[in-house]
Amino acid sequence: MNIVQTSIPDVLIVEPKVFGDDRGFFLESFNQHLWEEKTGLKKNFVQDNHSRSSKGVLRGIHYQLGKPQGKLVRVVSGAVFDVAVDLRRSSPTFGKWVGEILSAENKRQLWVPEGFGHGFVVISDSADFLYKTTDYYAPEFEQCIIWNDKDINITWPSDIEPRLSAKDEAGVSFVEAKVFD
């Protein structure tokens, strides 16, 4: 496992060691001991999620207040542009974002810590998106910031026409959003 720093120090790119030949490949998608050794983070993952979306589907920017979730995300089919937004008011990177392409081909994972908003847009015909969370889904604490907020100013892929759920269309602006202390 290789850990790559991003422009926001708490958001990490995880590159698993891939063993492959003409028959296919093998990788260890998660190992608690290696995770702690390489990241220095002791996290207890309690839930695994899997979503499938078609091209242009944009999900986010989602987060939970009260029961914040850290997320270790990856794509096992297709490709997405994945985004983490720092929503910790006390952080020097408050309101900043990091974006990475995650794909079945590059096998990269992104660690999105507690206190961050998360979103992605599908850039392939479809994508299967998997993620581990450090806390359970709690809809009563769910929050959503609008994907195209002018203050956060995420540079989404310009060739994608976003397809949104009603929840994501109703996302609030960054200045209106409830955030972490």
C-alpha positions as CSV (number, residue, x, y, z in Angstrom):
1,M,0.0,0.0,0.0
2,N,1.3,3.4,-0.9
3,I,-0.1,6.6,0.6
4,V,-0.1,9.8,-1.5
5,Q,-0.6,13.2,0.2
6,T,-3.1,15.7,-1.4
7,S,-3.2,19.5,-1.2
8,I,-5.3,19.0,2.0
9,P,-3.1,17.0,4.3
10,D,-5.9,15.0,6.0
11,V,-7.3,13.7,2.6
12,L,-5.2,10.8,1.4
13,I,-4.9,8.8,-1.8
14,V,-4.4,5.1,-1.1
15,E,-2.8,3.0,-3.8
16,P,-3.0,-0.7,-3.1
17,K,-0.3,-3.1,-4.2
18,V,-1.6,-4.8,-7.3
19,F,-0.3,-8.2,-8.4
20,G,-1.2,-9.0,-12.0
21,D,-0.4,-11.0,-15.1
22,D,-2.1,-12.1,-18.3
23,R,-4.7,-14.0,-16.2
24,G,-5.9,-10.9,-14.3
25,F,-5.0,-9.3,-11.0
26,F,-5.2,-9.5,-7.2
27,L,-5.2,-6.7,-4.7
28,E,-5.9,-6.4,-1.0
29,S,-8.5,-3.6,-0.9
30,F,-8.2,-3.1,2.9
31,N,-6.0,-4.4,5.7
32,Q,-6.4,-2.8,9.1
33,H,-2.8,-3.4,10.2
34,L,-1.4,-1.8,7.0
35,W,-3.9,1.0,7.1
36,E,-2.8,2.0,10.7
37,E,0.9,1.5,9.9
38,K,0.9,3.6,6.7
39,T,-1.6,6.3,7.7
40,G,-1.1,6.5,11.4
41,L,-4.9,6.5,11.7
42,K,-6.8,4.1,14.0
43,K,-10.2,3.9,12.4
44,N,-13.0,1.5,13.0
45,F,-15.0,1.0,9.8
46,V,-18.6,-0.1,10.6
47,Q,-20.4,0.0,7.3
48,D,-19.7,-0.9,3.7
49,N,-21.8,0.7,0.9
50,H,-22.1,0.1,-2.9
51,S,-23.8,2.4,-5.4
52,R,-24.1,2.1,-9.2
53,S,-24.7,5.2,-11.2
54,S,-24.8,6.1,-14.9
55,K,-22.8,8.7,-16.8
56,G,-23.3,12.2,-15.5
57,V,-24.9,11.3,-12.2
58,L,-23.6,13.7,-9.6
59,R,-24.0,12.8,-5.9
60,G,-23.1,15.3,-3.2
61,I,-21.8,17.3,-1.5
62,H,-23.0,15.1,1.4
63,Y,-22.0,14.9,5.0
64,Q,-23.5,14.1,8.5
65,L,-23.4,16.5,11.4
66,G,-23.8,14.8,14.8
67,K,-22.6,11.5,13.5
68,P,-19.8,12.4,11.1
69,Q,-18.5,9.7,8.8
70,G,-15.0,9.2,7.6
71,K,-15.1,7.4,4.2
72,L,-12.6,5.3,2.3
73,V,-13.9,5.3,-1.2
74,R,-13.1,3.4,-4.4
75,V,-14.4,2.5,-7.8
76,V,-14.6,-1.1,-9.0
77,S,-16.2,-0.5,-12.4
78,G,-16.0,2.6,-14.5
79,A,-14.6,6.0,-13.4
80,V,-15.6,9.0,-11.3
81,F,-14.3,12.4,-10.4
82,D,-14.4,12.3,-6.6
83,V,-14.3,15.4,-4.4
84,A,-13.7,16.1,-0.7
85,V,-14.5,19.5,0.8
86,D,-13.1,20.6,4.2
87,L,-16.0,21.7,6.3
88,R,-14.1,22.2,9.6
89,R,-14.4,25.9,10.5
90,S,-11.2,25.7,12.7
91,S,-9.1,24.2,9.8
92,P,-6.6,26.2,7.8
93,T,-8.1,24.5,4.7
94,F,-11.8,25.3,5.6
95,G,-13.8,25.6,2.4
96,K,-11.1,24.1,0.2
97,W,-11.5,21.0,-1.9
98,V,-9.5,18.2,-3.4
99,G,-10.6,16.2,-6.5
100,E,-9.3,12.9,-7.9
101,I,-10.2,10.5,-10.6
102,L,-10.9,7.1,-9.1
103,S,-11.4,4.3,-11.6
104,A,-11.4,0.5,-11.9
105,E,-8.3,1.0,-14.0
106,N,-6.2,3.0,-11.5
107,K,-7.6,1.2,-8.5
108,R,-6.9,4.3,-6.3
109,Q,-8.9,4.9,-3.1
110,L,-9.5,8.3,-1.4
111,W,-9.7,8.8,2.4
112,V,-12.3,11.4,3.2
113,P,-12.0,12.2,6.9
114,E,-14.8,13.1,9.3
115,G,-15.5,16.8,9.0
116,F,-15.5,16.8,5.2
117,G,-18.2,16.9,2.6
118,H,-18.1,14.3,-0.2
119,G,-19.3,14.1,-3.7
120,F,-18.6,12.5,-7.1
121,V,-19.7,12.6,-10.7
122,V,-19.6,9.6,-13.0
123,I,-17.3,10.2,-16.0
124,S,-17.7,6.7,-17.6
125,D,-20.8,5.1,-19.0
126,S,-21.5,3.8,-15.5
127,A,-19.6,3.3,-12.3
128,D,-19.8,1.0,-9.3
129,F,-18.7,3.0,-6.2
130,L,-17.8,1.3,-2.9
131,Y,-17.0,2.9,0.4
132,K,-16.3,2.0,4.0
133,T,-17.6,4.4,6.7
134,T,-16.5,5.1,10.2
135,D,-20.1,5.6,11.5
136,Y,-23.5,4.4,10.4
137,Y,-25.8,6.3,8.0
138,A,-28.0,8.6,10.1
139,P,-30.5,10.5,7.9
140,E,-31.5,12.8,10.7
141,F,-28.0,14.3,10.6
142,E,-27.6,14.4,6.8
143,Q,-26.6,17.6,5.2
144,C,-26.1,18.6,1.5
145,I,-24.3,21.6,0.0
146,I,-25.2,22.4,-3.6
147,W,-22.6,20.8,-6.0
148,N,-22.0,24.1,-7.9
149,D,-21.6,26.4,-5.0
150,K,-19.8,29.6,-6.1
151,D,-17.7,30.0,-2.9
152,I,-16.3,26.4,-2.9
153,N,-16.0,26.6,-6.7
154,I,-15.2,23.0,-7.5
155,T,-13.8,22.5,-11.0
156,W,-16.0,19.6,-12.2
157,P,-15.3,17.9,-15.5
158,S,-16.7,20.4,-18.1
159,D,-17.9,17.7,-20.6
160,I,-20.4,16.3,-18.1
161,E,-24.0,17.5,-17.8
162,P,-24.8,16.6,-14.2
163,R,-27.8,14.5,-13.4
164,L,-29.0,15.2,-9.8
165,S,-31.5,13.7,-7.3
166,A,-34.1,16.0,-5.8
167,K,-32.1,16.0,-2.6
168,D,-29.0,17.2,-4.4
169,E,-30.9,19.8,-6.3
170,A,-32.1,21.2,-3.0
171,G,-28.6,21.5,-1.5
172,V,-27.8,24.7,0.3
173,S,-25.0,27.2,-0.4
174,F,-21.7,27.0,1.5
175,V,-22.5,30.2,3.4
176,E,-25.9,28.8,4.5
177,A,-24.5,25.4,5.4
178,K,-24.2,24.1,8.9
179,V,-20.5,23.0,9.3
180,F,-18.2,21.5,11.9
181,D,-16.4,23.6,14.5
